[in-house]
């Protein structure tokens, strides 16, 4: 089972999916999601490390994947993998922290089984890659919303359009737009042409 979470740093409001409540054994609606509630289910020896990892992610944009033991409300101890990826704006400032909590307890590989451990590492990297893709897409959408004076859905539709017509993945198009906006590299001709055609006409002086 996997649950999702998001911390909006502008409002300091947490959101948890129903699956995350279930992982912690907390009935949905019985408590407001918060850092304190999350830490209350983590053994005392692991609380500081988790708090510091979340603080670093929020202040420096550093993603992380950490395993933590948690004690459910019914007393059962579970092992959760927490994967956190910062959401950045066009300037690189951290707007929110989004992540996954994956229950590793059942069918956990033995430490001596190298193949199983390698599979676990692969799964962690896949989770981190998925979160990184989401962060890049959200950042590129923000750039397009500013450039095109459009809404969230229109910006995503434009990303999807460029992806389809240039035969690139949406995440790859997003990275190209981020790199161009930051001055790291120019847009490829095919992406630039589509973006130019979609741009609103300039207002006369």
Buried (B, 14 or more C-beta within 10 A) or exposed (E): EBBBBBBBBEEEEBEBBEBBBBBBBBEEEEBEBBBEBBBBBBEEEBBEEBBEBBEBBBEEBBBBBBEBBBBBBEEEEBBBBBBBBBBBBBEEEBBBBBBBBBBBBEEEBEEEEEEBEEEBEEBBEEBBEBBBBBBBBBBBBBBBBEBBEBEEEBBBBBBEBBBEEBEBEBBBBBBBBBBBBEEEEEBEEEBBBBBEEBEEEEEEE
